[in-house]
Amino acid sequence: QVQLVESGGGLVQPGGSLRLSCVVSGRIFRINAMGWYRQAPGEQRELVAAITSGGSTNSADSVKGRFTISRDNAKNTVYLQMNSLKPEDTAVYYCMISCVVGSRLDDYWGQGTQVTVSS
């Protein structure tokens, strides 16, 4: 059983910062990519940022220069540092990993954490 537990969401004023964390546990042979997605009300889920096992990253144009994804392989944890937050960043943020369990490669998702940017 693979579990992803997210934390760090909340209410923040425009221009503020938050740091999301996602801790992964379970009988995992190898974690490949890790990423953060978000879904605003009435919108489709979208990729925010992703990081490979080697540390290569990519992010959505809307968050470039403001959000930074990182990972600690020893702790099976992925982070999303969010700075200069805007009201349009308001969404439920989901952690996702692509990992090998046994001999099978699968994607797993967290339960989501709410981020609200409002004055």
HUKA-V820978 format. One record per residue. N is the residue number from 0. OMEGA is omega in radians with two decimals (none if undefined). BURIAL is # if it has 16 or more other C-alpha atoms within 10 Angstrom, else .. Layout:
BEGIN
N&OMEGA&BURIAL ; N&OMEGA&BURIAL
END
This chain:
BEGIN
0&3.12&. ; 1&3.11&. ; 2&3.07&. ; 3&-3.13&# ; 4&-3.13&# ; 5&3.06&# ; 6&3.04&# ; 7&3.12&. ; 8&3.12&# ; 9&3.13&. ; 10&-3.13&. ; 11&3.10&# ; 12&3.05&. ; 13&-3.09&# ; 14&-3.12&. ; 15&-3.09&. ; 16&3.00&# ; 17&3.05&# ; 18&3.09&# ; 19&3.07&# ; 20&3.08&# ; 21&-3.14&# ; 22&-3.09&# ; 23&3.08&# ; 24&3.12&. ; 25&-3.10&. ; 26&-3.06&. ; 27&3.09&. ; 28&-3.12&. ; 29&3.01&. ; 30&3.08&# ; 31&-3.11&# ; 32&3.02&# ; 33&-3.10&# ; 34&3.05&# ; 35&3.05&# ; 36&3.05&# ; 37&3.12&# ; 38&3.08&# ; 39&-3.14&# ; 40&3.11&. ; 41&-3.10&. ; 42&3.06&. ; 43&3.06&. ; 44&-3.11&. ; 45&3.07&. ; 46&3.05&# ; 47&-3.13&# ; 48&3.13&# ; 49&-3.14&# ; 50&3.14&# ; 51&3.12&# ; 52&3.12&. ; 53&3.09&. ; 54&3.07&. ; 55&-3.07&. ; 56&2.93&# ; 57&-3.11&# ; 58&3.11&# ; 59&3.14&. ; 60&-3.06&. ; 61&-3.11&. ; 62&-3.13&# ; 63&-3.14&. ; 64&-3.13&. ; 65&-3.09&. ; 66&3.09&# ; 67&3.08&# ; 68&3.09&# ; 69&3.14&# ; 70&3.05&# ; 71&-3.05&. ; 72&-3.14&. ; 73&-3.12&. ; 74&-3.09&. ; 75&-3.05&# ; 76&3.04&# ; 77&-3.08&# ; 78&2.98&# ; 79&3.06&# ; 80&-3.08&. ; 81&3.12&# ; 82&3.10&# ; 83&-3.07&. ; 84&-3.12&# ; 85&3.10&# ; 86&-3.13&. ; 87&3.03&. ; 88&3.14&# ; 89&-3.10&# ; 90&2.91&# ; 91&-3.11&# ; 92&-3.09&# ; 93&3.01&# ; 94&3.10&# ; 95&3.03&# ; 96&2.99&# ; 97&-3.01&# ; 98&3.11&# ; 99&3.06&# ; 100&-3.00&# ; 101&3.09&. ; 102&-3.00&. ; 103&3.07&. ; 104&-3.11&. ; 105&3.03&. ; 106&3.11&. ; 107&-3.08&. ; 108&2.99&# ; 109&-3.07&# ; 110&3.11&. ; 111&3.06&# ; 112&-3.06&# ; 113&2.99&# ; 114&3.13&# ; 115&3.13&# ; 116&-3.05&# ; 117&3.06&# ; 118&none&.
END
